[in-house]
Structures are given as C-alpha cells and as structure tokens.
C-alpha cells in the first residue's frame, strides 16, 4: 500500500475520483507529455520531494519544489524534469478503488484505512529499503510505511 486518498469530501466540491487520479498521474499526451502540476497535487509534491532527496539534488531545488506559491523561475526546467519523473513513478503504480458514494463514508474509510495500515500506529508491514518513502521530506511519511 502506497497511498490512500479520496475526493469530494465537501458538499461544494466538483472533484471526481477519475479527475483526481488524472491530476496525480500527470499528462499522457498534449503539449507536455509526462508533465504534471505538483502544486495542485500533494501526492505529486511528496513523490517529487522524495525523488529530489533520493537523487541528492540541490536543497534550493527542493525548497522551490515544496513552495506551493512560488513561480518556478530559474528552476522551471529542473522542475519540469522532476514532473516527468513523478509521472513515470506514479504511472507505474497499480491501484485499487472502492465505490463509496457518501462523502462522510469516504472520509471515514480514508482516515481509518490510514490508521489501520500505517506503521505509525503499529501496522504490520515492514517497508523495503528501496521504498521511495524512505527519502520523503516529512518524517510522518518516512515512518508511515505508506
């Protein structure tokens, strides 16, 4: 298990499951195949940060990547390369989805699934040494095993 997530938890949200998955996966075609937007997807942001740390890239690139409001400026081409790598990484992941129609039920299932599976709460599965999450920026991700 790598990620547990849901969509449209508020009454006004227009998000769809497939729209969120497309946003996380990145672009398959068009003017920027393999690109994506880590500033609109927390999953992409975390995966990219872990790739930057794993590969020993500069700290200022990591700071730029993690800044949600910063225009890429001088780091634009490097961030574009990371976006493509994030798309490759996420695109290779298999996924499972559950049809849970109610917002409250989706939120309940998401939070309790995380609690059940996370190493932070005593989950049973050990992480492998090659798991990208070992390089995550946030300690909670490194310790979660998710």
ChimeraX attribute file (.defattr): number of C-alpha atoms within 10 A of each C-alpha:
attribute: neighborCount
match mode: 1-to-1
recipient: residues
	/A:1	12
	/A:2	13
	/A:3	9
	/A:4	15
	/A:5	16
	/A:6	19
	/A:7	18
	/A:8	17
	/A:9	15
	/A:10	11
	/A:11	7
	/A:12	7
	/A:13	9
	/A:14	10
	/A:15	13
	/A:16	12
	/A:17	14
	/A:18	10
	/A:19	12
	/A:20	16
	/A:21	16
	/A:22	14
	/A:23	18
	/A:24	22
	/A:25	26
	/A:26	24
	/A:27	19
	/A:28	14
	/A:29	9
	/A:30	8
	/A:31	8
	/A:32	12
	/A:33	12
	/A:34	21
	/A:35	23
	/A:36	25
	/A:37	19
	/A:38	25
	/A:39	16
	/A:40	13
	/A:41	17
	/A:42	14
	/A:43	18
	/A:44	24
	/A:45	22
	/A:46	21
	/A:47	23
	/A:48	27
	/A:49	27
	/A:50	22
	/A:51	22
	/A:52	21
	/A:53	18
	/A:54	14
	/A:55	10
	/A:56	10
	/A:57	13
	/A:58	10
	/A:59	11
	/A:60	10
	/A:61	19
	/A:62	19
	/A:63	12
	/A:64	18
	/A:65	26
	/A:66	18
	/A:67	14
	/A:68	14
	/A:69	9
	/A:70	11
	/A:71	12
	/A:72	15
	/A:73	9
	/A:74	10
	/A:75	13
	/A:76	14
	/A:77	11
	/A:78	13
	/A:79	23
	/A:80	17
	/A:81	13
	/A:82	23
	/A:83	25
	/A:84	20
	/A:85	18
	/A:86	29
	/A:87	25
	/A:88	15
	/A:89	16
	/A:90	18
	/A:91	17
	/A:92	10
	/A:93	9
	/A:94	8
	/A:95	12
	/A:96	6
	/A:97	9
	/A:98	8
	/A:99	7
	/A:100	12
	/A:101	8
	/A:102	11
	/A:103	15
	/A:104	13
	/A:105	11
	/A:106	19
	/A:107	18
	/A:108	11
	/A:109	17
	/A:110	16
	/A:111	13
	/A:112	12
	/A:113	13
	/A:114	19
	/A:115	15
	/A:116	14
	/A:117	19
	/A:118	20
	/A:119	20
	/A:120	16
	/A:121	12
	/A:122	11
	/A:123	14
	/A:124	11
	/A:125	12
	/A:126	9
	/A:127	16
	/A:128	10
	/A:129	8
	/A:130	8
	/A:131	13
	/A:132	21
	/A:133	26
	/A:134	20
	/A:135	20
	/A:136	21
	/A:137	20
	/A:138	13
	/A:139	11
	/A:140	14
	/A:141	17
	/A:142	19
	/A:143	16
	/A:144	21
	/A:145	23
	/A:146	20
